[in-house]
Amino acid sequence: MTNAAIRQQLHQYIDLTDDKKIEALYTILQNDIDPQITYDERELNILHERAEKYLKGECKTFTVSESHNMIREQRN
């Protein structure tokens, strides 16, 4: 069975099954669906420093398009 067929069957099952089964499935898959992202103190400090620099206009920022172009250039 292809992944597309599996997805189709799962969608149909979720749409038609009772609430208790949906809750059970969600409990099993919850960490994959809504992962808890945690940062250590060093990572949080880096994020706060970067946010402060951004808000003060002290760092260069890029649009999504510019970012994509830089990634494409790196791949070539």
LUMTIVO-973767 format. One record per atom (N, C-alpha, C): residue in one letter; x, y, z. Coordinates in steps of 0.2 Angstrom, whole numbers, plus 2048, in hexadecimal, padded with zeros to 3 digits. Example, Ala and Ser with C-alpha at 12.3 -4.5 7.8 and 13.67 -1.06 7.14 Angstrom:
A8427E4827
A83E7EA827
A8427F0827
S8407F5823
S8447FB824
S840800827
//
This chain:
M8047FA800
M800800800
M804806800
T80380B7FC
T8078117FC
T805816802
N80A81A803
N80981F808
N803823807
A802825801
A7FC8297FF
A7F5825801
A7F581F7FF
A7EF81B801
A7EE81A809
I7F481980C
I7F4819813
I7F181F816
R7F4825814
R7F182B816
R7EA82C815
Q7E782A80F
Q7E082A80D
Q7DC826812
Q7DE820814
Q7DB81C818
Q7DB81F81F
L7E0822822
L7E0825828
L7DC82B829
H7DC82F824
H7D7835824
H7D0832824
Q7CE82D820
Q7C782B820
Q7C6828827
Y7CA82482A
Y7C9821831
Y7C8827836
I7CD82C836
I7CC83183B
I7C583583A
D7C3836834
D7BD83A832
D7B7836835
L7B782F835
L7B182B836
L7B182883D
T7B7828841
T7B7824847
T7B482884D
D7B3825852
D7B0828858
D7B582C85C
D7B3830860
D7B7835864
D7BC831868
K7BA82C86C
K7BF828870
K7C582686C
K7C4823866
K7CA821862
K7CE826860
I7CB82C85E
I7CF83285C
I7D3834862
E7D1835868
E7D483786E
E7DA83286F
A7D982B86E
A7DE82686F
A7E482786A
L7E2828864
L7E782985F
L7EB82F860
Y7E8835862
Y7EB83B864
Y7F083A86A
T7EE83686F
T7F2835874
T7F9831872
I7F882C86E
I7FE82986B
I80282D867
L7FF831863
L80383585E
L80583C861
Q80383E867
Q803845869
Q80A848868
N80F84486A
N81684786A
N818849863
D81684585E
D818846857
D81484C854
I80E84C857
I809852854
I80B858857
D80C85985D
D80D85F861
D81485E865
P81A85E862
P82085D866
P82186286B
Q824861870
Q826866875
Q82D868874
I82E86E872
I835870870
I838873877
T83D870879
T84187387F
T84887587D
Y84A87B880
Y85087E87F
Y85487E886
D85A87D886
D85E87D88C
D86088588D
E863887892
E86488E894
E86989188F
R86E88E88C
R872891887
R86E892881
E86A88E87F
E86688F879
E86189587A
L85E895880
L85989B881
L85D8A1881
N8638A1884
N8678A8884
N8698AA87D
I86A8A5878
I86C8A7871
I8668AA86E
L8608A686F
L85A8A986C
L8588B086F
H8598B1875
H8578B8878
H85C8BD875
E8628BB874
E8678C0872
E8658C286A
R8648BD867
R8628BE85F
R85C8C285F
A8578C1863
A8508C5863
A8528CC865
E8568CD86A
E8588D486C
E85B8D8866
K8608D4863
K8638D785D
K85F8D9857
Y85A8D4856
Y8558D5851
Y8518DC852
L84E8DC859
L84A8E185B
L84D8E885A
K8548E885C
K8588EE85C
K85A8F0854
G8598EB850
G85B8ED849
G8638EC848
E8668E884C
E86D8E784C
E86F8E0848
C86A8DD845
C86C8D7841
C8698D783B
K86C8D4836
K86A8D382F
K8648CE82F
T85F8CF82C
T8598CA82B
T8588C9824
F8558C3822
F8548C181B
F84D8C081A
T84A8C1814
T8448BF813
T8448B7811
V83E8B4811
V83E8AD80F
V8418AC808
S83F8B0804
S8428B07FD
S84A8B07FD
E84C8B5801
E8548B5801
E8578AF804
S8538AD809
S8568A780D
S8568A1808
H8518A0804
H85089A7FF
H85689B7FA
N8578A17F8
N85C8A27F3
N8638A07F6
M8648A27FC
M86B8A17FF
M86C899800
I866896802
I86788E802
I86888B7FC
R86588E7F6
R86688B7F0
R86D88C7ED
E8708927EF
E8778937ED
E87B88E7F1
Q87A88D7F7
Q87E8887FB
Q87E8817F8
R87887F7F5
R8788787F3
R87C8787EC
N87C87D7E8
N88087C7E2
N88787C7E2
//
